[in-house]
């Protein structure tokens, strides 16, 4: 346990270091993340993986997936994908904010301990189902942060505040159209992994056996998936943009949060 706490602390320190380094860099150099910062985030991912796998698989042939573990796993996948993406595209501002969130989220299994979601002998299909769902949540988390950043940039552009900010968060962000394209890429990825999650649940005997939870989570997940699909179709064929698209986006996010995280939070914490 002491070793695990050490790794929790290491992951937090590295994530917060990387996040603060990127955010503080906005004042001087804009949206730039030095390789050393990405390296620190990468080492944080390694430490995070150590404690996450220990919490998710506490014993042989045993799997745990409660609120705290799911929260930690969502942060893990989000940082992992953004560190990789930062090597090729302009997502450093997004990475900085998500890394700060992950520095706190990594402690999910410790802050919200629960033994209510222990699964014995879970088949591979169910494990893949859980993994796809967590990756979908990670993309949703990135989309949420991206949507918030877009809202900040859009408001400051409308108020002509961005013109007087040669440095800072607004200056560090790409143009609004580029951010919007990135947002819809996250939405598309979330939609794809939600479809895979639903398909995995259908073929998982463990999931089907738990009829009550299966019904609740499946209905809400399908609803969220459908709304994300409508959003993508609206963007493609009707040219939905900005506020119109964001209203539909937040509706889909609300359904997706209720489908698992809100339900598990009430179940595990209360």
Number of C-alpha atoms within 10 A of each C-alpha: 7 7 9 16 13 13 19 23 18 19 29 26 18 25 33 24 20 28 29 16 16 26 24 15 21 20 16 12 14 21 24 19 25 12 11 10 21 24 14 19 28 20 16 31 24 17 21 28 20 15 23 23 14 13 22 19 15 13 11 8 11 13 20 21 21 26 26 25 26 25 23 25 28 24 30 26 22 23 28 19 15 24 23 13 14 18 13 9 9 20 22 25 27 22 29 30 21 23 30 22 17 29 26 17 23 30 23 21 22 15 12 15 16 18 10 13 14 16 15 13 11 16 15 11 18 19 15 16 23 17 20 22 24 25 23 28 27 25 25 26 20 26 24 18 17 22 21 13 19 23 16 14 22 18 13 16 14 9 10 11 12 19 11 9 14 13 16 18 20 24 19 22 21 16 13 16 12 11 19 19 11 18 21 20 15 21 25 19 18 26 22 16 22 26 19 18 24 20 14 22 23 17 13 19 14 18 21 14 10 10 10 10 15 15 13 14 18 18 15 19 24 18 17 24 24 16 21 26 17 15 24 21 13 16 15 10 8 10 12 16 13 15 11 13 17 17 11 16 23 15 14 24 20 13 19 25 17 17 21 21 17 14 15 20 16 10 14 16 13 6
